[in-house]
């Protein structure tokens, strides 16, 4: 472990309002924000009737995304005020959305949906300190969440056959058991750990704390793989546990999330670092879970200092979420590359999961912009690279910093201090790309000494207006074994730094004949921008993260071979 958790303050991301992304990330954010202001996300569409099977879900995910996006872009969310103004009129007599149960059972989709509503309202309250929002949060907690406390202690620890035939949108009511109405999104009741832990961080309400203890105890007893839990639910719950662990400085909870993360990363991950929708049932991916995975990995890095978590976050951001964003800015489900064959393609029928994933994509993109800028003590950590301007403040002063980079396609990063007052930091730490190394660091045109530690290159300097720092890194390129268990002998994936590379693979009547096979240690001839020609194969590979740049019709039929069988010697 790079540092003992909670022994010192962990790195903290810069406020969202202080980061202004440009380049590819800025374009992704713009497209997603534009998508979320189209007609199908207007208040009269999003506010559902009481019989909608996921009450609170769309309302919450949209509030969450818009609240974050308007902060990171500085562009007011056009329809968010109307949505919030109309929300109280949709509440039932108990103060939440949907029907009030009269049979003594708790609907886990209703609880899960309200977790997103709580998250959205908590983020909005923290940004604007709107007292009416805090009153809505309290009503949801008192009316819906706390009454389910004892039911969580009785949550079933086994799986029922009727729950194993779910679709991309979970269905409720196939199994009613004890105090529960269960969903085909198995375990989704525990998504509430995320929303409720956010409430607890704001209010420190002892009753909420006691309920979180019961929920955590039950969740940590579940056999994720045997029960075939939904990975989205698992990772959302894990983020809630991390928030609680950080608030309470609990190494025990942190270790439990590390255990869950290892299970996810080794058993429920696709070749492009996305997710299997359920443990043990790799039918499709779900960007909601990819956002959860990215945020979980980033939090694990912050709390432990282990660079491996940061590398995993980068992979998930570029290869999973990078492919899953559509040209219109939305997000959709893909096939589970490597679970059944060697191809990556959008999932038929869920090209855009507008009812959930497009909105969660907004949160993921905002966090990616924010997470690149972290401060700890007197150090500024650049935990990811993207064109941006950020304002860094501390007790010692402030600085406005511009970043230009060609990462992840190249290894050049340039930091320019546009304005500085005082001494907001005394060193800058540049994250070392996966498999790469620093080749040089230059300050105002002169090479300087640096220290490599815990996955970062550390440069000691005092910021001043006009100062320019250039860091150059090598990026690893080549084949790595694919360990997903496909039949037919050994397979490899091709990577450029964190990026997964693939070959266009149109559907043919004889897929086996069209499948590209490679010799061990294939030679990749660089073509620029992380594109390569495979020597002896007469084909070109390129990063899968360019899906959102394609023509919309071409994107729907995008299909890449991303896993390559090795030829027999």
C-alpha positions in Angstrom: 0.0 0.0 0.0 1.4 3.4 -1.0 0.1 5.1 2.1 -1.9 4.1 5.2 -5.5 5.1 4.5 -6.7 8.0 6.6 -3.3 8.6 8.2 -3.1 11.9 6.2 -5.7 13.9 4.3 -6.4 12.3 0.9 -6.1 14.2 -2.4 -9.2 16.3 -3.1 -10.5 17.3 -6.5 -10.8 20.9 -7.5 -14.3 22.3 -7.3 -16.3 21.7 -10.4 -16.8 25.4 -11.0 -13.0 25.8 -11.1 -12.4 23.5 -14.0 -13.2 24.4 -17.6 -12.4 21.5 -20.0 -11.7 21.8 -23.7 -10.4 19.5 -26.4 -12.0 16.0 -26.8 -13.4 15.9 -23.2 -15.0 19.3 -23.7 -16.6 18.2 -26.9 -17.9 15.0 -25.2 -19.4 17.1 -22.4 -21.0 19.6 -24.9 -22.6 16.8 -26.9 -24.0 15.1 -23.7 -25.3 18.4 -22.3 -27.0 19.3 -25.6 -28.6 15.8 -25.6 -29.9 16.3 -22.1 -31.7 19.5 -23.1 -33.7 17.9 -26.0 -37.4 17.4 -25.9 -37.3 13.9 -24.2 -35.6 15.4 -21.2 -38.0 18.2 -20.6 -39.8 18.3 -17.2 -43.2 17.3 -18.6 -41.7 14.1 -20.0 -39.3 13.3 -17.2 -41.9 13.6 -14.3 -43.6 10.3 -14.5 -47.0 9.1 -13.4 -47.3 7.3 -10.1 -47.3 3.9 -11.7 -44.0 4.3 -13.5 -41.9 1.2 -12.3 -38.8 3.3 -11.4 -40.2 6.3 -9.5 -37.5 8.9 -8.8 -35.0 7.3 -11.2 -35.1 9.6 -14.3 -36.0 12.6 -12.2 -32.9 12.0 -10.0 -30.4 11.0 -12.7 -31.3 14.1 -14.8 -31.1 16.4 -11.8 -27.7 15.0 -10.9 -26.3 15.3 -14.4 -27.6 18.8 -15.1 -26.4 20.1 -11.7 -22.9 18.9 -12.4 -22.7 19.8 -16.0 -23.8 23.4 -15.5 -21.1 23.8 -12.9 -18.3 22.4 -15.1 -19.4 24.3 -18.2 -20.6 27.6 -16.6 -23.7 27.2 -18.8 -27.0 27.3 -16.9 -29.2 24.2 -17.2 -32.1 25.6 -19.2 -34.9 23.3 -17.9 -33.5 22.3 -14.4 -35.3 25.1 -12.6 -38.6 24.1 -14.1 -38.0 20.5 -13.1 -37.3 21.4 -9.5 -40.2 23.8 -9.3 -42.6 21.1 -10.5 -41.2 18.3 -8.4 -43.1 18.9 -5.2 -46.4 18.7 -7.1 -45.5 15.1 -8.1 -44.8 13.9 -4.5 -47.4 11.6 -2.9 -48.9 12.3 0.5 -45.8 10.7 2.2 -43.4 13.1 0.5 -41.8 10.9 -2.3 -42.6 9.7 -5.8 -44.7 6.8 -6.9 -47.3 4.9 -4.9 -47.4 4.5 -1.1 -47.2 0.8 -0.4 -50.3 -0.6 1.3 -49.2 -4.3 1.6 -46.2 -3.8 3.9 -43.7 -4.6 1.2 -40.8 -2.4 0.0 -40.3 -1.9 -3.7 -36.6 -2.1 -4.4 -36.9 -0.3 -7.7 -38.6 2.6 -5.9 -35.8 2.7 -3.3 -33.1 2.5 -6.0 -34.8 5.3 -8.1 -35.0 7.5 -5.0 -31.3 7.0 -4.4 -30.7 8.9 -7.7 -33.2 11.5 -6.6 -31.4 11.9 -3.3 -28.0 12.1 -5.1 -29.3 14.8 -7.5 -30.9 16.8 -4.7 -27.8 16.5 -2.5 -25.5 17.8 -5.3 -27.9 20.6 -5.9 -28.1 21.5 -2.3 -24.3 21.5 -1.9 -24.0 23.8 -5.0 -26.8 26.2 -4.1 -27.8 25.7 -0.4 -31.5 25.8 -1.3 -33.5 25.2 1.9 -36.5 23.8 0.0 -34.3 21.1 -1.5 -33.1 20.1 1.9 -36.7 19.7 3.1 -37.5 17.4 0.1 -34.4 15.3 1.0 -35.7 15.0 4.6 -39.2 14.0 3.5 -37.9 11.2 1.2 -35.6 9.9 4.0 -38.4 10.0 6.6 -41.2 8.8 4.3 -39.5 6.1 2.2 -36.0 5.2 3.3 -36.0 4.9 7.1 -39.2 2.8 7.1 -37.3 0.2 5.1 -34.5 -0.2 7.7 -35.5 -3.5 9.2 -36.4 -4.9 5.7 -32.8 -4.5 4.7 -31.7 -6.9 7.5 -34.1 -9.4 5.9 -33.0 -9.0 2.3 -32.7 -12.5 0.7 -29.3 -14.1 0.3 -30.3 -16.3 -2.6 -31.4 -15.9 -6.2 -34.8 -16.9 -7.6 -35.2 -18.3 -11.2 -37.9 -15.8 -12.0 -35.4 -13.0 -11.5 -32.9 -14.3 -14.1 -34.8 -13.3 -17.2 -34.5 -9.6 -16.9 -34.2 -7.0 -19.7 -32.2 -3.8 -20.0 -34.9 -2.1 -17.9 -35.5 -4.0 -14.7 -38.9 -5.5 -13.9 -40.5 -5.5 -10.5 -43.0 -7.9 -9.0 -42.0 -11.3 -10.4 -40.9 -12.3 -6.9 -42.5 -10.9 -3.7 -40.7 -12.3 -0.6 -41.2 -11.3 3.0 -41.0 -7.5 3.2 -39.7 -7.2 -0.4 -40.9 -6.7 -3.9 -37.8 -7.8 -5.8 -36.4 -6.7 -9.2 -34.7 -8.5 -12.0 -32.0 -5.8 -11.5 -30.9 -8.1 -8.7 -29.6 -6.2 -5.6 -30.7 -2.8 -6.8 -32.2 -2.0 -3.4 -28.6 -1.4 -2.3 -28.1 1.4 -4.8 -29.7 3.4 -1.9 -26.4 3.1 -0.1 -25.1 5.8 -2.5 -27.9 8.3 -2.0 -28.3 7.7 1.7 -24.6 8.1 2.4 -24.6 11.4 0.6 -27.5 12.5 2.8 -25.5 11.4 5.9 -22.5 13.4 4.7 -24.6 16.5 4.7 -26.9 16.0 7.7 -25.0 13.5 10.0 -28.4 12.3 11.0 -27.9 9.4 13.5 -31.0 7.6 12.3 -29.6 7.6 8.8 -26.2 6.4 10.1 -27.9 3.5 11.9 -29.7 2.5 8.7 -26.5 2.7 6.7 -24.9 0.3 9.2 -27.7 -2.3 8.7 -27.6 -1.9 4.9 -23.8 -2.3 4.8 -23.8 -5.3 7.0 -26.4 -7.1 4.8 -24.8 -6.1 1.5 -21.4 -7.3 2.6 -22.8 -10.7 3.4 -24.2 -11.2 -0.1 -22.4 -13.6 -2.5 -22.2 -11.3 -5.6 -21.4 -14.0 -8.1 -23.6 -16.7 -6.8 -26.6 -14.4 -6.6 -25.8 -12.8 -10.0 -26.1 -9.3 -8.6 -26.4 -6.5 -11.1 -22.9 -4.9 -11.4 -24.4 -1.4 -11.6 -26.1 -2.0 -8.2 -22.9 -3.5 -6.8 -20.7 -0.6 -7.8 -23.2 2.1 -6.8 -23.4 0.5 -3.4 -19.6 0.3 -3.3 -19.4 4.1 -3.9 -21.8 4.6 -1.0 -19.6 2.5 1.2 -16.6 4.5 0.2 -18.3 7.8 1.0 -19.2 6.3 4.4 -15.7 4.9 4.9 -14.2 8.3 4.2 -16.5 10.1 6.5 -15.9 7.7 9.4 -12.3 7.0 8.5 -13.1 3.3 8.4 -10.3 1.1 7.0 -12.6 -1.9 7.5 -15.2 -0.6 5.1 -12.4 0.5 2.7 -11.0 -3.0 2.7 -14.4 -4.5 2.0 -14.8 -2.2 -1.1 -11.3 -3.3 -2.3 -12.5 -6.9 -2.0 -15.6 -6.1 -4.0 -13.6 -4.2 -6.6 -11.2 -7.2 -7.1 -14.2 -9.5 -7.7 -15.7 -7.0 -10.3 -12.4 -6.3 -12.1 -11.4 -10.0 -12.4 -14.8 -11.6 -13.1 -17.2 -9.1 -14.6 -15.2 -6.9 -17.0 -15.1 -6.9 -20.8 -12.1 -6.7 -23.1 -12.7 -3.0 -23.4 -12.8 -2.5 -19.7 -16.6 -2.2 -19.5 -18.9 -4.3 -17.4 -21.0 -7.4 -17.6 -24.6 -6.4 -16.7 -24.9 -9.1 -14.1 -22.2 -11.2 -12.4 -22.0 -14.5 -14.3 -24.4 -13.4 -17.0 -22.5 -11.3 -19.6 -25.4 -10.3 -21.9 -24.6 -6.6 -22.4 -22.7 -3.7 -20.9 -24.2 -0.7 -19.1 -22.6 2.7 -19.0 -24.3 3.5 -15.7 -22.1 0.8 -14.2 -19.0 2.1 -16.1 -19.5 5.5 -14.5 -19.8 3.8 -11.1 -16.6 1.7 -11.9 -14.7 4.8 -12.9 -15.7 6.7 -9.8 -15.0 3.7 -7.6 -11.5 3.3 -9.0 -10.8 7.0 -8.6 -12.0 7.0 -5.0 -9.9 3.9 -4.2 -6.8 5.7 -5.6 -7.5 8.8 -3.6 -8.0 6.8 -0.3 -5.1 4.3 -0.8 -2.6 6.0 -3.0 -2.3 2.8 -5.1 -1.5 3.7 -8.7 -3.1 0.5 -10.0 -6.6 1.9 -9.2 -5.8 5.1 -11.2 -4.7 3.0 -14.2 -7.9 1.0 -14.0 -9.9 4.3 -13.9 -8.1 5.5 -17.1 -8.9 2.2 -18.9 -12.6 2.3 -18.0 -12.9 6.0 -19.0 -11.2 5.6 -22.4 -12.2 2.1 -23.5 -15.5 1.4 -21.8 -17.2 4.8 -21.6 -15.1 6.0 -24.5 -16.8 3.5 -26.9 -20.2 3.7 -25.3 -20.8 7.4 -26.0 -22.8 7.9 -29.2 -22.4 10.7 -31.8 -25.5 12.4 -30.4 -23.8 12.7 -27.0 -25.9 9.9 -25.4 -24.7 6.6 -24.0 -25.8 3.1 -24.9 -25.2 -0.6 -24.2 -22.7 -2.7 -26.0 -22.0 -6.4 -26.4 -19.7 -7.9 -23.8 -16.5 -8.2 -25.9 -14.6 -11.3 -24.9 -17.4 -13.1 -23.1 -18.6 -14.9 -26.3 -16.4 -13.8 -29.2 -13.7 -11.4 -30.2 -15.9 -8.4 -31.3 -17.0 -5.2 -29.8 -20.2 -3.6 -31.1 -23.3 -1.7 -29.9 -26.0 -3.9 -28.5 -28.9 -4.3 -30.8 -32.1 -2.6 -29.4 -30.3 -0.5 -26.7 -28.0 1.6 -29.0 -28.9 4.5 -26.7 -30.1 3.8 -23.2 -31.7 7.2 -22.9 -33.8 6.3 -19.8 -30.7 5.9 -17.6 -27.2 5.7 -19.2 -27.3 9.0 -21.1 -28.0 10.8 -17.9 -25.3 9.0 -15.8 -22.9 9.7 -18.6 -23.3 13.4 -17.7 -22.0 12.6 -14.2 -19.2 10.6 -15.5 -18.0 13.3 -17.9 -18.2 16.0 -15.2 -16.1 13.9 -12.8 -13.5 13.1 -15.5 -13.0 16.8 -16.0 -12.8 17.4 -12.2 -10.7 14.4 -11.2 -7.7 15.4 -13.3 -7.0 18.2 -10.8 -6.3 17.1 -7.2 -4.6 18.8 -4.3 -3.0 17.2 -1.3 -1.1 19.4 1.2 1.2 21.6 -0.7 1.1 19.4 -3.9 -1.0 19.6 -7.1 -1.7 16.2 -8.5 -2.5 15.9 -12.2 -4.3 12.5 -12.0 -5.5 12.5 -15.6 -4.7 14.7 -18.7 -7.1 16.7 -20.8 -7.1 20.2 -22.3 -8.5 22.5 -19.7 -8.1 25.7 -17.7 -8.4 25.3 -13.9 -8.2 27.5 -10.9 -6.4 26.0 -8.0 -6.8 27.6 -4.5 -5.4 26.9 -1.1 -4.7 28.8 2.1 -1.4 29.8 0.5 -2.8 31.5 -2.6 -4.3 30.7 -6.0 -3.3 30.0 -9.6 -5.0 29.8 -12.9 -3.5 27.0 -15.0 -3.9 26.0 -18.6 -3.2 22.4 -19.7 -2.6 21.2 -23.3 -1.9 17.6 -24.0 -2.1 14.9 -26.7 -2.7 12.2 -24.2 -3.9 9.4 -24.4 -2.7 9.4 -28.1 0.7 10.8 -27.2 2.7 11.5 -24.0 3.2 15.3 -24.1 1.7 17.5 -21.4 2.2 21.3 -21.1 1.2 23.3 -18.1 1.2 27.1 -18.2 0.6 29.2 -15.1 -1.5 32.0 -16.5 -1.9 33.8 -13.2 -0.6 33.2 -9.7 -1.0 34.9 -6.4 0.8 33.6 -3.4 1.9 30.0 -3.2 -1.1 27.7 -3.7 1.3 24.7 -4.1 5.0 23.9 -4.0 5.1 20.9 -6.3 3.3 19.4 -9.3 2.8 15.6 -9.6 2.3 14.2 -13.1 0.7 10.8 -13.4 2.8 8.3 -15.3 0.7 6.7 -18.1 0.2 2.9 -17.8 3.2 1.0 -18.9 5.1 4.2 -19.7 7.8 6.3 -18.1 8.9 9.9 -18.0 11.5 10.9 -20.6 12.0 14.5 -19.5 10.5 17.4 -17.6 11.3 21.0 -18.8 10.6 24.2 -16.9 10.8 27.4 -18.9 12.8 25.6 -21.5 15.4 24.1 -19.2 15.4 20.4 -18.1 14.9 19.8 -14.4 15.3 17.0 -12.0 12.2 15.1 -10.9 11.3 12.3 -8.5 9.1 9.3 -9.5 7.0 7.9 -6.7 3.7 6.1 -6.4 2.9 6.3 -10.1 3.7 10.1 -10.3 6.5 12.3 -11.5 7.0 15.0 -8.8 8.5 18.4 -9.7 9.2 20.9 -7.0 8.6 24.5 -8.0 6.9 27.7 -6.8 4.2 28.8 -9.2 4.5 32.2 -10.8 2.7 33.9 -13.7 4.0 32.8 -17.1 5.7 29.7 -15.8 5.6 26.8 -18.3 6.2 23.1 -17.4 6.4 20.4 -20.1 6.4 16.7 -19.2 7.0 14.1 -21.8 6.2 10.4 -21.3 6.7 7.3 -23.3 3.6 5.1 -23.9 3.7 1.4 -24.0 2.6 -0.3 -27.3 2.0 -3.9 -28.0 0.1 -7.1 -27.2 -1.1 -8.2 -23.8 -2.6 -11.6 -23.1 -6.4 -11.7 -22.9 -7.4 -13.8 -19.9 -11.2 -13.8 -20.4 -11.3 -17.5 -21.2 -12.3 -17.7 -24.9 -12.0 -21.1 -26.5 -9.4 -21.8 -29.2 -6.1 -21.2 -27.6 -4.3 -18.1 -26.5 -5.6 -14.6 -27.4 -4.2 -11.1 -27.1 -5.4 -7.5 -27.1 -3.5 -4.7 -28.6 -2.9 -1.6 -26.6 -1.4 1.9 -26.9 -0.9 3.1 -23.4 -4.3 2.7 -21.7 -6.1 2.6 -25.1 -7.6 -0.6 -26.5 -7.0 -0.9 -30.3 -9.4 -2.7 -32.7 -9.9 -3.5 -36.4 -13.1 -2.7 -38.4 -14.9 -6.0 -38.7 -18.0 -5.9 -40.9 -20.5 -8.8 -40.4 -19.9 -11.6 -42.9 -21.4 -15.0 -43.5 -18.0 -16.6 -42.6 -16.8 -14.7 -39.5 -14.0 -17.3 -38.8 -12.5 -16.6 -42.2 -12.5 -12.9 -41.7 -11.1 -13.0 -38.1 -7.6 -11.7 -38.0 -5.0 -13.9 -36.2 -1.6 -12.7 -35.1 1.8 -14.1 -34.5 3.2 -13.8 -31.0 4.7 -10.3 -30.3 3.2 -8.8 -33.5 5.0 -5.8 -35.0 2.9 -2.6 -35.0 4.0 0.0 -37.5 2.9 3.5 -36.3 0.7 5.6 -38.5 0.1 8.5 -35.9 -2.7 9.2 -33.4 -2.4 5.7 -31.9 -3.1 4.0 -35.2 -1.0 1.2 -36.4 -0.5 -1.2 -39.3 -0.1 -4.8 -38.2 3.0 -6.1 -40.1 2.1 -9.1 -42.2 -1.6 -8.7 -41.7 -2.4 -5.8 -44.1 -4.8 -4.2 -41.7 -5.0 -1.1 -39.5 -5.9 -0.9 -35.8 -7.1 2.2 -34.1 -8.4 3.2 -30.6 -12.0 2.2 -29.9 -12.7 5.5 -28.1 -13.4 7.2 -31.4 -17.0 5.8 -31.7 -18.6 9.2 -30.9 -16.8 10.9 -33.8 -18.4 8.6 -36.4 -21.2 9.4 -38.7 -24.4 8.5 -36.8 -25.5 5.8 -39.2 -22.0 4.3 -39.4 -21.8 4.3 -35.6 -24.9 2.1 -35.3 -23.1 -0.5 -37.4 -19.7 0.0 -35.8 -18.1 -3.4 -35.2 -14.5 -4.0 -34.2 -12.3 -7.0 -33.6 -10.6 -6.3 -30.3 -9.3 -9.7 -29.4 -6.9 -11.6 -31.6 -6.2 -15.4 -31.6 -2.6 -16.3 -31.8 -1.4 -18.4 -34.7 0.0 -21.8 -33.9 3.8 -22.0 -34.2 
